[in-house]
Amino acid sequence: MILSGIILMLICHCSKLGMAQSSTIGRLYVDSINCRSINPLETHSNCYFATAYTPHPSKMMKAAQWMGTRNVEVGVVPKPQITDPGDVIVQITHCTISGSDIHLYEGQLKDAMEKGDILGQEAIGMIEEVGPDVKSLKVGDRVIILPVISCGTCQYCQRQQYSLCDNTNPSKEMEAAYGHRLGGKLGYSRLCGGYPGNQAEYCRVPHADLSCVKAPEYIDARKLLGLANVVTTAWHALELAEVQEGDVLGVWGCGPIGLATQRLAKMRGAKKVFAIDKDPQRLRIAEDFGMTPVDVDSHPDVAEYILSVQDHGLDRSIEASGYRCVGKQEYPAMQAIGLEKDSSDTLAAIIKATRKGGNVALVGDFFFTTRDFPIGPLMQKALTVRGGQTWPQRYFPFLMDLAVQGKIDTSWMFTYVDEFENIAEMYKKFSLHEVPGKLKVCLVTAYGRSQQMQGYSDLPVTEVGV
């Protein structure tokens, strides 16, 4: 099996991409799009051996359900069924909690939630059933489930801007709020289509040929689970900011996405990366990864500090912390009485710290409007600002190549492993930044534990490292 895996890794993709040097990864990825087939996720269709799989006859399943603000329960609900010909049913082995899930947990989008909604957008599992129109997947395939649901045929999908899909989100609420509907998203409220998530023993995945990626069974789940959302979002941020070799970069936020962005920036050849946060443990992790840490508590005026130590300021800046990263002490009161929705504090610092003509990317969680936005400095400094949800289907062939080659390993971000049945308690810990190791938890279902797809013990705490 090991020898077969090595041979498959060698023959698996466009040769120029497989031999890419880290300093030219961004350019080679752009070039590689031109040699893809119409379905960008067929890349690894022959790149692994599926383990023997027997469908389970159960009609019920356990699932993490939103029951109100700061209230998640593990309930027993009917197992999903195929409702559209492009669907698959996946039996989940591993899942995790994301920062986006915490927005729902803490009630930021409570008006778009219903009691009993199933949460979750990052998972790995085995396909148990396929719809008649599914072409690239079969029963027994081990797959990574992508969070963004895309039709593949609309003008945005044809441009590979998959999270902007026209056809997978019927939400009139989002259209009223934003003027347009964005693409559907698993487990993320009626605003994103109302699809049940994958923090469950089973999940229905629509448009499965574009929403599931085959995963080599010989690679540990923790090395792959972070690819679906964290790493694709990090790469998206670098693409939006157009990070190039020799750039000086600032990344606001040292959560999993921020840290992944910093590490991938180094792979792309960034000369220096400032890691900005106020959590001492996360800053230590960033420093261990070779970044230049900036403690917000020690340097409240982050922009002034960066300008004092870095000539001309930052070439590129990335916001990966979101609206909850605030500087104003009065922000909670302003939010409570409706004077403020999303804080602009980090954006103001970014605009000040970024050099004239520089680029800014926003991938943190912003939903609403903000006051005191520094539009004058933004315009006068000729900055380019871009944002948006990730396009995982676009980036995944390339990122999976790197994972198969051992150049990307997401196990560092899973600093804790637990049983899926304890997910309600892990939501509480995640919300309070009390997950051991300060990053993410890998949750293993009963089926995942029975398959022993990764070394598993009851409550291990993993050393954080490269």
N, C-alpha and C positions, 0 to 999 in steps of 0.2 A: 504493500500500500504506500509506504513512504517513497519507494523508488518511482512508483507510478505517479505520485503527486509531484515529484521533482520533474519528471519528464513532461507532465502536463503543464507545469508552470513555464517550462522553457518554450513550448510550442504555442502557448495560449493566445497571443495577441499580436498586434502590429509590431514588428520587430523594432522599429525605431523608437516606439514608445517604451517597450520593455527595456531598452538599453539607455533610457534617458538619464542624463546627469541631473543632479538636484538643482543646479543653478539655472537650468533651462526648462524646468518642468512646466511653467506656465505657457511658454511658447509652444512646446511640443504638444501640450494638451489641446491648445487651440487648433494646431495643425491636424491632430488626430481625429477631430470631429469629422473631417472630410472623408475619412476612410471607414466610417461606421455604416452599418446597414440601416434601413429605415427604423427598425426597432433598436434603440441604443442599448437595451438591456439583454440582448441575446449573446453578448460577448462570451459569457462563461457557461454557455449551454452545454458544453462538453468538458468542462473543466473540473469535474469532481465525480466521485462515485456515491450515489445515494445509498444510504443504509437500508436494510430490509425494513419495510414499514407495513404495519397492519392497521387499517382504520379501526377506530373504537366505536362501538355501537351506542354510546351514551347519548341521551337526549337532553341532559342538563349539564351545566358547567358552573364553575366559580368565576366571578368577575369582580373587578374593583369598580364600585358604583359611587357616583357623586350623589350625596344625600342632602346637600346644603353646604353653606359656607363652613370651611374647616371640618367637614364631616365626610369621610370616605369609609365605606364599609365593603367587606367581601360578601357578596350575595350569591345565591344560587339562582340562576336564570336559564331560560331555554337556550340550548346550543344554536348558533346561527345556521341558516340554510342558504343555499344558493338561490338568489332571486333574479339575477341577470345572467345571460349566457357567458359574459366575460369574467364572472366571479370565480374565486377559489375559496375553499375553507382551509384555514391553517390551524394545526394544533400547535399551540405556543409552547416552547421550551424555556425561553429566556425573555424577560422584558425589563424595563427600567422606568424610572420617573424622570421627567425632564423639567426644566424651568418653566416651560409653557404649561405643563400640567399644574404647576403650583399657582399660576394665575387663576385657573378654574377652582382649585382647592380653596384659595383665599377669597374667592367671590368677586374677582374683577369683572367677570363676564356672567354673573349670576342670572341676569335677566335673559340670557340666551341659553340657559341650562334648564333641564328638567330633572326632577328627583328620579334617580335610578339610571341616569346616563352612564354608559360604560366609558371609562377613561383610557388613555394610553395611545402613544404614537411611535414607540420604538420597541421592536420585538423581532425575535428569530423563532422559527418553528418548522414543522414538517407539513407539507400539503397533504390533506386528507381527501379532498374532493375537488374536482375541476369542472367548470362549466363547459358546455359544448363548443363555445367559440374560443376557448383558451388554446393558444397554439404552441407556446414555448415552455410550458410547464406540465408536469405530470404528477400523479399521486406518488408520494415518497420523496419528492424533492425537498431538500433543506433550503429554506429561503430567508432572506432578510426582507422585512416588510418596510417599504418606504412610506413616510408619513403623508406625502402629497399625492393626491389622486388626480390623474390626468387622463384626458380622453385620447390624446395622441393625434387628433385630426384637426383641431381648431387652429386658427392662425397663430395663437400664442404657443401651442404645443409644437407646431411646425417650426417656430423660431427657437425651440428648446427652452422657452420661458414657462416651464411646466406649472409653477405655482400660480400663474395667471390664467389658467385654463378657463375657457368660456362655458364648458358643458358639464362640470362635475359639482357645481354648488348652486342649488336653487334658492338660496337665502335672499329673500326680499329685504331683510333687515340690513344685511351688508350693503346691498345696492343703495338703499336709502342713506346709509351713513357715509359711504365712500364714493357714491356715484357709479360704481361698477361692482360686480361680484368677482371675487378672486376664486381660485381653484378650491376644490374640496380638500378636507384634511381629516384624517382618522382621529376620532376621540376628542374633537375640539369644538363642541357646542353647535347650536343651530346656525351660527354665523358662518361656519365652515362646512355646512351641509348636513349636520346632524348624524354623521356616521359613527356607529359604535366603535370604540377603540380596541386596542389589543392588550390591555392589562387584564387578561382573561385566559382561560384555558383554551379557548378557540376564538378565531376571528374570521369574519367574512371580509375578503379583500376585493373591492371592485376594480375593474380594468386591470386585472391581475398581470397581464403581459407587460404592463408598464409600471405596476406597483409592487412587484416582487422581483427580487434578484436572487438567482441561485447562489448558494454559498458552499464552498468546499467543506466537506464534513470533517476533514482532518485538521481544520483550524479551530482552536478553542473559541467558544462563543464570545468571551470577553474581548477577544482581539478583533471581533467583527461588529458587535452590538453597537458600538459608538459610531459606526460609519453612517447609519441610516439618517440621523438628524444632526448630531454634533459635528462630525467631520465634514459633511456636505455643506452645512451652514458656514463653517469656518472657511472652507475653500471658496464658497460663494462670496464671503466678505472680502477675501483677497482678490478675487476676480473683479468685484465691483470697485474696489480701491485701486485696481491695476498695479498691485505691488510687484516691483521688479528687482532684479539683482542690484545690490548696492544701496537700496532705499533705507532710510531711517523711518521706522514705523512706531506709532503709539497705539496700543490696544487698551481700551477702557474696559476693565472686567477681567477677572482671573477665575471665573467659573470654568466648567468643562469646555464651553464654546470658545471663551476667551483664550484659555490655555492652548486649545487645539489650533486656534488661529495663529498664536505666537509661534508654535512649533512648525506649522506648515509654512509660515513666513520665512523662517530660517531655511527650510528646504528649498524655497524659491530663491534664496540668495540674499535676503534682507541683511544689511550690514549690522544694524542695531535695532533692537525691539524693546521699547519701554512698556512695561507691564504695570498698569495702574489699578489699584484696588486698595481696600482698607482692612482686609482680612489677613492677619499676619501669617497664618499657615498657608493660605493660597499664594501669598507673595513669596514665601520660602520655596514653594513648589516651582513657581515661575523662575526664581533665581537659580534653582537647581537645574532647570532646563536651559539655562544660559541667557536668560532675559535680564534686563535692567529694571529692578523693581522700583516703583514709586508708591510710597505709602500716603494715601490721601489724608490720614490723620496727622502725619508729620508735615505734609505739604498741602494745606487746604487750598491754596491757589495753585493747582497743578500746572496750569498753563504758564504762569510766571516762573515756576520752578524749571519746567522743561526748557523754556526760552533762555533761562540763565545758564543751563549746562549744555545746550545743543545749538550750535550756530545755525541761524536761519529757521530753526524750528523743525517740525516733522514733515517729511515728504508725503506721507500717507497716514491717515488716522482712521481707526475702526472703533465704532461704538458697539460693545458686546455686553453691556450691563443693563441697559433699559431704563425705563422711567423711574424705577425705584431707587436709582442711584442719585441722591439729591444732596445739595449743599446747604440749601436754605433751611434754617431751623423751623421756620414758620410753615413749611410745605404741608405737613399733615393737617394743620388747621385750615390752610387754604383749600386743600382737597376736600375736607369735610364740609365746607360751606359752598363748594362748587366754584371757587375762584381759580382752581387749577385742576387739570386732569393728569396730563403727563408732564413730568418735570423736564425743563430744558437746560438744567445745570450742566450736565455732561456735554451737551451739544455746544453750549457757550464756551466751555473750556477747550473743546476740540477745535472749534473755529479759531480761537485765539492762538492755540499752540501750533496749528498747521501753517506751513510756509505759504507765501503767496503762490497762487497757481497750483496748490496741492489738491489732493483728492481725499474725500471723506466717504466712508461706507457705514451705513446703519443697519445692523442686524439684530440689535437688542429689541426688546419687546415694547413697542409703542403702539397704542391703539387709538388715542383720542387727540385732543388739541392741547396746545401749550401756550403760556404767556411768556412775555419777555424774550422772545426768540431773537437772536442777534442778526437780523437779516441784513443790516447795513454792512457790518464787517464781512459777512459771507459774500455779498456782492462786490464790495470794494476790493477784497483780496483775490477775486477771480477764482474762488474755490469751486470744485465740482463735487456735488453731493449726490450719492445714489443709495438706495435702500431696497429692502424687499425680502420676502421669504425665499428660502433656498430652492434651487432647481435640481433636486437629487437625481432625477433620471438623466440629466445632462452630464453630471459629474461622475456618476457611479462607475461607468466602465473603467475610467482612468483610475479612480480611487481603489476599486477592487483589484486592479492590476498591482498597485502598490502594496496592498494588503497581502496578496498572494506571494509577492516577491519578498515580503517581510520588511518593507520600507515604511509601512504604517501598521501600528499595533495599538489598538484603543484600550488595551487592558489597564493601562496606567490610570485611566479616569474612573475605573470601578474599584474604589477603595474599600468596598464592603460587599459581601454576598449574603443573601438571606433567602428564606423560602418565600415563594409568592404569597402564601397564605398570610404572611405578616405585613402585607403592603400597606394596610391602613396605618399601622404604627410608623412605617417608614415615611409616609406622607407627612406625619407630624414632625419627624426628625428632619426631613429635607426642608420643610418650611422654616424651621428654626435654625438651620445650618448646623445640625447636630449629627449628621451622618458621619460615622467614624471615617477619618481621613479627609473629610470636608468636601468630597466631590460627589460621585454617583454610586448608587447601589445596583447591583445586578441581582434580579429576582428570578429564582428558578422554580418552575412549576413542578408538580408531582411527576408529570410525564418527563420533564427535562431531567429530573433527578434520577428517574428510573433508567434513562438512557445513558447516564454518565458521560454526557458529551463534553463535560469539563470536570476537572477535579473539584469535588464539592464536599464541604464539611459544614456543620451547622452554622457557626457564626465566625468565619474567618475574617480578620482584618488584614488587607493586603498592603505591603510596603509600597509607597508611592515611588516610582522610579521611571527611568527611560524605557 
